[in-house]
Amino acid sequence: MVAMLVLLAVLTASLVPSLCSPADSATTPSFWSSNINSMFSGENSWATSALNEHLAAGAQLALDHCQEQFKWDRWNCPKSAFSRRGLKPANQETAFVLAATSAGVVHAVTRSCSAGNLPDCGCRMPTGPATGSAMGETDGDDPILADLKTAQQVLTNNPHSRRSTAASTSDQDGDKNDVNGVSHNKKKWVWSGCSDHVAYGEQVAAKFLDFLVKRGNDAWAYSSLHNNRAGRLAVRESLQKHCKCHGVSGSCSLQTCWMAVPSFARVAATLRRHYDHAVRIDFESGHGKLVLGNSASGLVQRSADRTAPSVPAEKLVFLEESPDYCKINNTTGWTGTKGRTCSRNRGEGVGRAERRSCKELCRACGHRVRRQTRQVSRHCQCSFQWCCQVKCKTCVETVKEHFCG
C-alpha cells in the first residue's frame, strides 16, 4: 500500500508542476476585464512601464514580419507604414499593417503573460473538459482534482500493478479503457498545464489599438476596426495543441495538453493570405449600406456598426485601390521601385515572388535590370580559445547583386 501511494505521488508530481499557480487560476473573464479597465482607466494610461515595452515589442514584431512577407513585392512595407501620423489610405496595404500590428500586440502580450513578465497576468487554466479523449468526457471543473483522479486511474490500470490484473487482461484483448471506463482505442489525454492566455492579449490589443479609431463612425473607422479584429483572430485561430507524455517507463499512457501561440511567422503568413484575398467594400456604388463620410467634419450619415455590410471577421477589408507603387509619389514620400534589389535565384526553396522579382520590380515598372558587385565582410574561421572567448577572422567576399536601374 505504501509503495502504491509513493508511485501515485510521483506520477501526480509529474502532472502538477505544469499547472498554473493558485493565483493564476482565478483568471475568469471578469477578472481580466477589471484588470484591463484599471490599466486603461484614462485615455493615455495605457503607457504604463509594464505594458509599454510589450506593446512596442508587438509593433516591432509586426514590422519585421511585414517586411519579410513583402520583401519582393513592389510595396515592401516601409517603416513609415507603421507611423500613426496622419490618416492612412484605406487600401490593402494599410489593412495588412493594421491587422499585423494588432496580431503582433496580441502575440507579444500573450507570450509575456505566460512567461510571467507582466504583473497580475499569467497563463490560462483549462476551462473546457478537464479530462477527455475523442469522446469529450468531462471530469469536473477543478483541473487539479481531475488530474489526481486521472493519476489514480492510470495507476489502477497499470499492468505492473497487482491490482490491475483484470484491467491489463482487458487491454491485451484490445479493449482499452479511458479514465471514465469508455471503451475506445485512442490515447488518453487531459487538458492541463498553462495554456497561453490569448484572451488577455486580445483585450490589451483591442483596448489600445481600437481606442485610436473607435470615435469615428465613418467607413475608414469601420474598416480599421474590422482589420484590427482580423489580426486578433489570426492569432487565436493559429493556437496549437502541445502535449506531454506521462506514464510508467515512458509508456505515454497519459498525455497532458495545453494550447500555445505559434511563432509569429506562421501568423504573418496567414495574414498574407488574407491580404491576397482582401475584400473591397464599395459604398459609393450602393452595394454597401455604410455611407462614406468623415466623422471629424460631421458628414457621417449613419453609424458604421449598425449598417456595415456583412464581411467574414477573419477577412481583411479595404475601401480604395492601391496606387501604382512603380512610380515615385512625393506626397506620401514613396520612392518607387528604381534602385530596388531583385533576385535571380532559382534554387530549391526559392519562392515565386523572389523568382519573379526582377520582372515585377524592374521590367514591369519600366526599369532595366542591372548587375553590380560589391565587397562584403563577414566573420569566418571562428575558433574557441580557452578560456573563454571565440576568435574569428574577417573574410571579404565578392557578391553579385541585381537591381532596378
PyMOL commands that set and color helices and strands:
alter all, ss='L'
color gray80, all
select helices_A, chain A and resi 2-18+24-26+29-39+49-69+79-82+92-115+143-156+162-172+198-212+219-237+248-250+264-276+304-307+352-355+357-365
alter helices_A, ss='H'
color red, helices_A
select strands_A, chain A and resi 131-132+189-191+240-246+254-260+279-280+317-318+341-342+369-385+389-404
alter strands_A, ss='S'
color yellow, strands_A
deselect
rebuild
show_as cartoon
